[in-house]
Amino acid sequence: MTFKSALLSLIVLPMPLAALDISLPEGSVVTFETSAETGSYGLPDSPFLDDYLSTRRVNGEVTKQVWTLTGTASTEQLIEPLRRQIEAGGYAILLDCDADSCGGFDFRFSTEVVPAPDMFVDLQDFRFVSALKENYNGSEAISVLVSRTPEAGLMQIISVVPGAAQADLPLTTGISLGTLSSTPVIARGSTILALRTGGRAVLSDLSFQTGSSQLADLPFQSLRDLADFLSQDDSRRIALVGHSDNVGSFENNMKLSEKRANSVADYLVERLGVSPDQIDAHGVGFLSPLASNASDAGKTSNRRVEAVLLTP
């Protein structure tokens, strides 16, 4: 049975209640598992840069698993269906990178990895995805680290869901902490990796305020990577799809999301020299959210533009 056909028959990965249920390729075997009802996990949200790995501390019930799949499936073949399920589950992708764009040796030894022999990481060949979802009772987090040995692929999955210890406590009036940014960081090259392997990429380093279609005057890494990708082959074409949060009417959000897509297209054409013939722009309003619009963090994640590859 080929790996592609194996993906058509999946087994269900047991995870804590209220967490995302992930299906893995047929033949995958769990070789390590541990769970703590009350724990903490530093979820990487950025590649290793300037001698530092940025993480978000997430508290709750922490589950760690390592799955092994004997065979020759590549790390990208292994992580791609997991990445798709995470996005489909309403999680906002914070970091999506390969060994080079993650930071190689420094990233691997700065993030949490199940010790050998249960987990092995090839420093030249690994993939990593981290994601977060906000809901009414706290933050749910998940990370997937995939690598392989000559004989098998290894998939480490760490998930965090709010536990009983996360119950709300009465708070007195305190000082204002101001506005916290939840804009994800995109590693160099991860936009094109997602585009090549999944056919689409969330341009998550862009930022739109509620009701605005104006892009900031900043050197967005995802757009520079996208411009380089398109300039290498003038037959390549993409669609830019704008999305909004749910503030306002359906009609206004459809128009706003299209304006956002057009704003990104203008940036690529006018500032980065991409041919307008290589870009289409569309808007779908709030019809395809990445996260719940019940929180400010969810609204921020949903105000986005995605690139969809139209040509092989």
MILUMGU-662197 format. One record per residue (C-alpha): z, x, y; residue in one letter. Coordinates in steps of 0.1 Angstrom, whole numbers, plus 5000, padded with zeros to 4 digits. Each point is the difference from the previous one (the first is absolute). Layout:
% residues N
(rec (Z, X, Y), "A")
...
This chain:
% residues 312
(rec (5000, 5000, 5000), "M")
(rec (4991, 5014, 5034), "T")
(rec (5025, 5001, 5029), "F")
(rec (4979, 4975, 5019), "K")
(rec (5001, 4975, 4971), "S")
(rec (5036, 5007, 4995), "A")
(rec (5008, 4988, 5035), "L")
(rec (4988, 4966, 4989), "L")
(rec (5029, 4997, 4976), "S")
(rec (5033, 5006, 5017), "L")
(rec (5037, 5002, 4992), "I")
(rec (5026, 4988, 5024), "V")
(rec (5024, 5025, 5014), "L")
(rec (5036, 4986, 5001), "P")
(rec (5015, 5004, 5034), "M")
(rec (5031, 4985, 5017), "P")
(rec (5000, 4963, 5009), "L")
(rec (4983, 4992, 5034), "A")
(rec (4981, 5033, 4998), "A")
(rec (4963, 5005, 4995), "L")
(rec (4988, 4996, 4963), "D")
(rec (4975, 5028, 4994), "I")
(rec (4976, 5001, 4971), "S")
(rec (4990, 5034, 4985), "L")
(rec (4970, 5010, 4979), "P")
(rec (5002, 4991, 4963), "E")
(rec (5016, 5028, 4980), "G")
(rec (5025, 5010, 5027), "S")
(rec (5035, 5008, 4986), "V")
(rec (5032, 5001, 5021), "V")
(rec (5016, 5034, 4993), "T")
(rec (5027, 4999, 5026), "F")
(rec (5020, 4972, 5017), "E")
(rec (5032, 4998, 5020), "T")
(rec (5014, 4973, 5023), "S")
(rec (5029, 4999, 5025), "A")
(rec (5011, 4967, 5015), "E")
(rec (5011, 5017, 5031), "T")
(rec (4980, 5030, 5011), "G")
(rec (4979, 5016, 5027), "S")
(rec (4965, 5015, 5001), "Y")
(rec (4983, 5020, 5027), "G")
(rec (4965, 4984, 5000), "L")
(rec (4974, 5025, 5013), "P")
(rec (4980, 4985, 5028), "D")
(rec (4981, 5031, 5011), "S")
(rec (4985, 5031, 4986), "P")
(rec (5019, 5033, 5001), "F")
(rec (4994, 5013, 5035), "L")
(rec (5016, 5027, 5022), "D")
(rec (5025, 5009, 4973), "D")
(rec (5012, 4964, 4998), "Y")
(rec (4995, 4970, 4978), "L")
(rec (5006, 4967, 5018), "S")
(rec (5017, 4973, 4978), "T")
(rec (5015, 4965, 5005), "R")
(rec (5034, 4995, 4984), "R")
(rec (4999, 4968, 4979), "V")
(rec (5032, 4986, 4983), "N")
(rec (5004, 4977, 4971), "G")
(rec (4993, 4999, 4963), "E")
(rec (4980, 5031, 4992), "V")
(rec (4979, 5001, 4968), "T")
(rec (4982, 5032, 4989), "K")
(rec (4974, 5000, 4972), "Q")
(rec (4975, 5025, 4986), "V")
(rec (4971, 4987, 4979), "W")
(rec (4977, 5022, 4979), "T")
(rec (4964, 4992, 4990), "L")
(rec (4984, 5024, 4975), "T")
(rec (4963, 5008, 5008), "G")
(rec (4978, 5014, 5027), "T")
(rec (5003, 4974, 5028), "A")
(rec (5001, 5017, 5034), "S")
(rec (5029, 4997, 5024), "T")
(rec (4978, 4978, 5023), "E")
(rec (4990, 4978, 4971), "Q")
(rec (5037, 4996, 4992), "L")
(rec (5013, 4992, 5035), "I")
(rec (4971, 4978, 5012), "E")
(rec (5010, 4968, 4981), "P")
(rec (5036, 5006, 5009), "L")
(rec (4991, 5003, 5037), "R")
(rec (4980, 4968, 4999), "R")
(rec (5029, 4981, 4985), "Q")
(rec (5025, 5013, 5025), "I")
(rec (4977, 4988, 5029), "E")
(rec (4994, 4967, 4983), "A")
(rec (5038, 4996, 4997), "G")
(rec (5003, 4999, 5038), "G")
(rec (5013, 5035, 5005), "Y")
(rec (4989, 5021, 5030), "A")
(rec (4987, 5034, 4989), "I")
(rec (5018, 5027, 5019), "L")
(rec (4986, 5031, 4984), "L")
(rec (4970, 5004, 4977), "D")
(rec (4991, 5037, 4993), "C")
(rec (4988, 5025, 4975), "D")
(rec (5015, 5035, 4992), "A")
(rec (4983, 5016, 5030), "D")
(rec (5006, 4973, 5026), "S")
(rec (5036, 4993, 4989), "C")
(rec (5009, 5037, 5005), "G")
(rec (4998, 5015, 4965), "G")
(rec (5029, 5021, 4989), "F")
(rec (5021, 4991, 5031), "D")
(rec (4996, 4962, 4995), "F")
(rec (5007, 5001, 4963), "R")
(rec (5033, 5020, 5004), "F")
(rec (5011, 4979, 5030), "S")
(rec (4997, 4966, 4984), "T")
(rec (5019, 4985, 4971), "E")
(rec (4985, 5008, 4966), "V")
(rec (5015, 4992, 4965), "V")
(rec (5009, 5035, 4985), "P")
(rec (4979, 5016, 4973), "A")
(rec (4993, 4995, 4972), "P")
(rec (4998, 4963, 5008), "D")
(rec (4977, 5005, 5030), "M")
(rec (4975, 5027, 5007), "F")
(rec (4981, 5005, 5033), "V")
(rec (4969, 5022, 5001), "D")
(rec (5001, 5014, 5036), "L")
(rec (4962, 5000, 5002), "Q")
(rec (4995, 4965, 4986), "D")
(rec (5023, 4971, 5009), "F")
(rec (4998, 4967, 5019), "R")
(rec (5028, 4982, 5019), "F")
(rec (5003, 4966, 5015), "V")
(rec (5030, 4985, 5018), "S")
(rec (5004, 4965, 5013), "A")
(rec (5025, 4976, 5016), "L")
(rec (5004, 4963, 5002), "K")
(rec (5025, 4982, 5023), "E")
(rec (5014, 4966, 4989), "N")
(rec (5029, 4977, 5008), "Y")
(rec (5026, 5021, 4982), "N")
(rec (4989, 5035, 5008), "G")
(rec (4975, 5027, 4993), "S")
(rec (4981, 5004, 4967), "E")
(rec (4985, 5035, 4994), "A")
(rec (4978, 5015, 4974), "I")
(rec (4985, 5034, 4994), "S")
(rec (4976, 5013, 4973), "V")
(rec (4995, 5036, 4992), "L")
(rec (4972, 5008, 4976), "V")
(rec (4991, 5033, 4984), "S")
(rec (4989, 5012, 4966), "R")
(rec (5003, 5027, 4973), "T")
(rec (4970, 5011, 4979), "P")
(rec (5009, 4973, 4974), "E")
(rec (5012, 4970, 5021), "A")
(rec (5004, 4983, 5033), "G")
(rec (5035, 4995, 5015), "L")
(rec (5010, 4972, 5023), "M")
(rec (5034, 5000, 5018), "Q")
(rec (5009, 4967, 5016), "I")
(rec (5031, 4996, 5022), "I")
(rec (5009, 4966, 5013), "S")
(rec (5028, 4987, 5023), "V")
(rec (5010, 4964, 5004), "V")
(rec (5029, 4987, 5021), "P")
(rec (5031, 4996, 4977), "G")
(rec (5032, 4981, 5002), "A")
(rec (5014, 5028, 5023), "A")
(rec (4974, 4991, 5025), "Q")
(rec (5015, 4967, 5010), "A")
(rec (5002, 4993, 5037), "D")
(rec (5033, 5008, 5017), "L")
(rec (5011, 4984, 5033), "P")
(rec (4992, 5022, 5029), "L")
(rec (5015, 5002, 5035), "T")
(rec (4977, 5003, 5030), "T")
(rec (4990, 5036, 5004), "G")
(rec (4976, 5022, 5020), "I")
(rec (4963, 4995, 4999), "S")
(rec (4981, 5025, 4979), "L")
(rec (4968, 4993, 5017), "G")
(rec (4966, 4996, 4983), "T")
(rec (4996, 5019, 4968), "L")
(rec (4965, 5011, 4990), "S")
(rec (4988, 4991, 4965), "S")
(rec (4965, 5014, 5003), "T")
(rec (4991, 5018, 4968), "P")
(rec (4987, 5035, 4999), "V")
(rec (4967, 5007, 4983), "I")
(rec (4996, 5033, 4983), "A")
(rec (4968, 5020, 5007), "R")
(rec (4974, 4990, 4975), "G")
(rec (5018, 4970, 4986), "S")
(rec (4978, 4975, 5019), "T")
(rec (4969, 5013, 4983), "I")
(rec (5017, 5004, 4967), "L")
(rec (5009, 4963, 5001), "A")
(rec (4965, 4991, 5012), "L")
(rec (4983, 5019, 4972), "R")
(rec (5023, 4988, 4972), "T")
(rec (5009, 4965, 5010), "G")
(rec (4971, 4991, 5023), "G")
(rec (5024, 4992, 5029), "R")
(rec (5026, 5018, 5022), "A")
(rec (5026, 4986, 5023), "V")
(rec (4998, 5020, 5033), "L")
(rec (5037, 5000, 5002), "S")
(rec (5005, 5025, 5028), "D")
(rec (4984, 4976, 5025), "L")
(rec (5023, 4978, 5021), "S")
(rec (4995, 4966, 5016), "F")
(rec (5026, 4981, 5020), "Q")
(rec (5002, 4963, 4995), "T")
(rec (4971, 4983, 5018), "G")
(rec (4982, 5032, 5009), "S")
(rec (4968, 5015, 4987), "S")
(rec (5002, 5032, 5019), "Q")
(rec (5004, 5033, 4981), "L")
(rec (5021, 5027, 5015), "A")
(rec (4983, 5031, 5014), "D")
(rec (5011, 5022, 4971), "L")
(rec (4982, 5023, 4974), "P")
(rec (5005, 4978, 4970), "F")
(rec (4998, 5020, 4968), "Q")
(rec (4985, 4971, 4979), "S")
(rec (4972, 4995, 5025), "L")
(rec (4992, 5038, 5001), "R")
(rec (4999, 5001, 4962), "D")
(rec (4978, 4968, 5000), "L")
(rec (4976, 5015, 5026), "A")
(rec (4997, 5032, 4980), "D")
(rec (4993, 4980, 4968), "F")
(rec (4972, 4979, 5017), "L")
(rec (4984, 5030, 5017), "S")
(rec (4996, 5018, 4967), "Q")
(rec (4975, 4974, 4988), "D")
(rec (4982, 4976, 5024), "D")
(rec (4993, 4976, 4972), "S")
(rec (5037, 4992, 4996), "R")
(rec (5011, 4967, 5015), "R")
(rec (5034, 4984, 5005), "I")
(rec (5014, 4967, 5011), "A")
(rec (5030, 5000, 5023), "L")
(rec (5022, 4969, 4994), "V")
(rec (5026, 4990, 5026), "G")
(rec (5033, 4983, 4991), "H")
(rec (5027, 4984, 5021), "S")
(rec (5035, 4988, 4996), "D")
(rec (5007, 4962, 5001), "N")
(rec (5010, 4997, 5037), "V")
(rec (4978, 4975, 5016), "G")
(rec (4973, 4976, 4989), "S")
(rec (4975, 5006, 4971), "F")
(rec (4970, 5000, 5024), "E")
(rec (5016, 5025, 5024), "N")
(rec (5010, 5023, 4971), "N")
(rec (4965, 4999, 4985), "M")
(rec (4986, 5011, 5034), "K")
(rec (5027, 5026, 5005), "L")
(rec (4995, 5016, 4966), "S")
(rec (4963, 5003, 5006), "E")
(rec (5007, 5016, 5034), "K")
(rec (5022, 5025, 4983), "R")
(rec (4973, 5009, 4975), "A")
(rec (4975, 5004, 5028), "N")
(rec (5025, 5021, 5019), "S")
(rec (5002, 5024, 4971), "V")
(rec (4962, 5000, 4997), "A")
(rec (4996, 5008, 5037), "D")
(rec (5025, 5029, 4995), "Y")
(rec (4979, 5014, 4971), "L")
(rec (4967, 4997, 5018), "V")
(rec (5010, 5009, 5036), "E")
(rec (5026, 5027, 4994), "R")
(rec (4991, 5014, 4966), "L")
(rec (4963, 4997, 5000), "G")
(rec (4995, 4977, 4969), "V")
(rec (4967, 4981, 4999), "S")
(rec (5005, 4963, 5007), "P")
(rec (4975, 4993, 4972), "D")
(rec (5027, 5012, 4975), "Q")
(rec (5027, 4975, 5011), "I")
(rec (5005, 4962, 4997), "D")
(rec (5030, 4983, 5016), "A")
(rec (5017, 4968, 4990), "H")
(rec (5033, 4982, 5004), "G")
(rec (5020, 4978, 4975), "V")
(rec (5030, 4992, 5022), "G")
(rec (5033, 4996, 4980), "F")
(rec (4983, 4989, 4968), "L")
(rec (5007, 5033, 4981), "S")
(rec (5035, 5013, 5009), "P")
(rec (5014, 5032, 4985), "L")
(rec (5036, 4990, 5005), "A")
(rec (5020, 4969, 5010), "S")
(rec (4997, 4989, 5036), "N")
(rec (5036, 4991, 5000), "A")
(rec (5011, 5034, 5013), "S")
(rec (4989, 5022, 5029), "D")
(rec (4992, 5028, 4975), "A")
(rec (4978, 4976, 4980), "G")
(rec (4981, 4989, 5031), "K")
(rec (4994, 5036, 5009), "T")
(rec (4986, 5007, 4966), "S")
(rec (4977, 4970, 5002), "N")
(rec (4985, 5010, 5034), "R")
(rec (4975, 5023, 4985), "R")
(rec (4964, 5009, 4994), "V")
(rec (4986, 5009, 4966), "E")
(rec (4968, 5019, 4991), "A")
(rec (4979, 4987, 4971), "V")
(rec (4973, 5021, 4984), "L")
(rec (4967, 4982, 4999), "L")
(rec (4979, 5027, 4983), "T")
(rec (5006, 5021, 4969), "P")
